[in-house]
C-alpha cells in the first residue's frame, strides 16, 4: 500500500483518510487504532455517554462523579483521533459534527456505496470466489493473496463467509 496510501503506522498516529479511494483501508485501520481504548471505539460506534438526572435531563459536566467524568471524556478522545486522521478536504465534510459518532456516520454515508451498488459488488465477488481458479504462471502464494483479497473485500461490504464454507 505504501505509495497509494501513505503509511502512518505507529501506536500513536492515526491512519490518514485521503478520500473514497482509501476509505475502506482507513476505516479498518482506524477501528484498530481506536480499539486500543475500547471505550473510545464504543463512543464512535454507539455514541457518547450521557448521564441524566432523575427527571431525565442531561446532567451538567460539573455534576458528574469522577468515574462518570472519565467516561464523558472518551468522546473528546475519539473526536481528536478521528480529526487527526483526516486530510483537510475530509475535515471539511465533517466540520459541523459535534460527536465522534456523528463524524463516523457522516464519513460512512459519504464514502460507502448505496445498498444497490453494494449488492452488485457482493454478487460479483461471490461469483469470483465460486469460480476461483489458479491462473497460468501464478504461484500458490499469489493465488492465496488474490483469494484473501476477495474475502477481505466481501467482509468490508458486510458479508462474512465462515471458514467452513471456504474450504
Secondary structure, DSSP 8 states (H G I E B T S, - for coil): -TTTS----SSSS---B-SGGGHHHHHHHHHHHHTTSHHHHHHHHH-----B-TTS-B--GGG--HHHHHHHTHHHHHHHHHHHTB-HHHHHHHTT--SHHHHHHHHHHHHS--HHHHHHHHHHHHHHHHT----TT--HHHHHHHHHHHHHHHHHTT----HHHH-
